Amino acid sequence: MDIEYTKYRNIDGTFYRPSINVTFKYKSQRFPYEAAIVDTGSDYVMLPLDIAEALGTEPDLDRVTELCCACGGTFKSYISRYPIEIIIDHKGFRPKSWQTHVQFVDAKVTALLGHRGFLNRFDATFSGKNHLMTLVEKK
């Protein structure tokens, strides 16, 4: 599945991010998310706590994981008490979905699709020059 990077602009210019539109689902509640970043530097799928609230699920507050941030600091995350369904419905491809535990963080962050729960399911190739990401489901 070939996916074009998401283009965004700020004061420093134009940038491109390897991201994908996904839907997070728990029971009958769905939360569509535009441009979740596919992040090879992230160990987990990480979502802000407000998505847990919107889905009607809850983090396991007794299972705290301290994670390192790219900025050099650390922050706390909480595994989902129950698996969350991740759905990819990309134009031109059959929809793919699976359930996985995610990490919720108490911050207004962009959803990150890391190794456990996302990249462990796909072989990913990134072409920065062409602003293109290819995801091939692992067999």
Wavefront OBJ file of the C-alpha trace (Angstrom):
o trace
v 0.000 0.000 0.000
v 1.621 3.269 -1.142
v 0.741 6.314 0.936
v 1.793 9.860 0.177
v 3.288 11.819 3.056
v 1.151 14.516 4.645
v 2.247 18.008 3.630
v 2.207 20.811 6.166
v 3.585 24.315 6.372
v 4.818 26.496 9.167
v 6.953 29.598 9.499
v 10.087 27.617 8.545
v 8.693 26.262 5.285
v 6.996 23.169 3.889
v 7.460 19.747 5.465
v 6.261 16.222 4.743
v 5.427 13.543 7.307
v 4.936 9.800 6.853
v 1.407 9.557 8.183
v -1.841 7.745 7.550
v -5.517 8.240 8.289
v -6.774 5.598 10.717
v -9.832 4.926 12.818
v -9.543 3.810 16.424
v -12.469 1.726 17.669
v -13.547 0.347 21.020
v -16.815 -1.574 21.174
v -19.210 0.531 19.043
v -17.366 3.852 19.452
v -15.197 5.022 16.563
v -12.625 7.830 16.524
v -11.343 8.778 13.041
v -7.870 10.291 13.178
v -6.302 12.225 10.335
v -2.551 11.966 9.726
v -1.326 9.695 12.533
v 2.469 9.650 12.215
v 4.109 6.330 11.364
v 7.064 6.565 13.743
v 9.953 4.085 13.572
v 11.401 5.741 16.686
v 8.360 4.938 18.808
v 8.108 1.627 20.637
v 4.323 1.785 20.917
v 1.138 3.152 19.420
v 0.705 6.277 21.546
v -2.525 8.234 21.831
v -3.593 11.209 23.930
v -5.869 10.388 26.878
v -8.760 12.340 25.339
v -9.054 9.603 22.676
v -9.543 7.022 25.461
v -12.342 9.185 26.838
v -13.948 9.630 23.395
v -13.873 5.850 22.830
v -15.294 5.066 26.257
v -12.302 2.979 27.262
v -9.818 3.549 30.026
v -6.107 3.323 30.618
v -4.797 0.953 33.252
v -3.561 3.551 35.745
v -1.845 0.815 37.770
v 0.455 -0.039 34.842
v 2.605 3.049 34.345
v 5.399 2.976 31.785
v 8.002 5.711 31.814
v 9.089 6.469 28.255
v 11.995 8.487 26.915
v 11.223 11.484 24.766
v 13.247 12.602 21.741
v 13.867 15.848 23.663
v 15.842 13.897 26.276
v 13.223 13.910 29.002
v 10.793 11.245 30.134
v 7.027 11.048 30.434
v 4.466 8.608 31.798
v 2.151 6.490 29.704
v -0.594 4.047 30.579
v -1.450 0.893 28.649
v -5.038 0.500 27.520
v -6.930 -1.777 29.872
v -8.586 -3.417 26.840
v -7.423 -3.819 23.226
v -8.330 -1.041 20.784
v -9.148 -1.807 17.164
v -7.075 0.037 14.555
v -8.640 0.336 11.109
v -6.867 1.430 7.920
v -9.256 2.147 5.061
v -6.991 3.568 2.360
v -8.438 4.309 -1.074
v -7.662 1.578 -3.571
v -6.927 -1.094 -0.937
v -9.020 -3.482 1.091
v -9.602 -2.237 4.642
v -7.309 -3.750 7.278
v -8.095 -3.938 10.976
v -6.702 -5.567 14.095
v -6.853 -5.188 17.844
v -3.936 -4.155 20.008
v -3.157 -2.527 23.310
v -2.016 1.084 23.005
v -0.267 3.527 25.326
v -2.245 6.582 26.452
v -0.347 9.727 27.398
v -1.543 12.724 29.362
v -0.611 15.281 26.751
v -2.037 16.853 23.624
v 0.188 14.927 21.232
v -0.113 13.709 17.676
v -1.026 10.030 17.488
v 2.104 7.959 16.890
v 1.981 4.557 15.230
v 5.072 2.824 16.590
v 6.455 -0.695 16.601
v 4.230 -2.578 19.056
v 0.736 -2.510 17.634
v 1.503 -1.099 14.168
v 4.945 -1.522 12.618
v 5.174 -5.082 13.947
v 2.360 -5.819 11.452
v 3.929 -4.175 8.386
v 7.194 -3.925 6.505
v 7.580 -0.204 5.929
v 9.677 1.575 3.323
v 10.098 5.335 3.349
v 11.102 7.467 0.376
v 11.713 10.973 1.669
v 12.705 12.212 -1.764
v 9.368 11.096 -3.238
v 7.327 11.782 -0.074
v 6.019 8.224 -0.202
v 5.614 5.454 2.364
v 4.965 1.836 1.407
v 3.346 -0.532 3.889
v 3.300 -4.272 3.171
v 1.453 -6.489 5.615
v 3.719 -9.114 7.173
v 2.709 -12.708 6.557
l 1 2 3 4 5 6 7 8 9 10 11 12 13 14 15 16 17 18 19 20 21 22 23 24 25 26 27 28 29 30 31 32 33 34 35 36 37 38 39 40 41 42 43 44 45 46 47 48 49 50 51 52 53 54 55 56 57 58 59 60 61 62 63 64 65 66 67 68 69 70 71 72 73 74 75 76 77 78 79 80 81 82 83 84 85 86 87 88 89 90 91 92 93 94 95 96 97 98 99 100 101 102 103 104 105 106 107 108 109 110 111 112 113 114 115 116 117 118 119 120 121 122 123 124 125 126 127 128 129 130 131 132 133 134 135 136 137 138 139
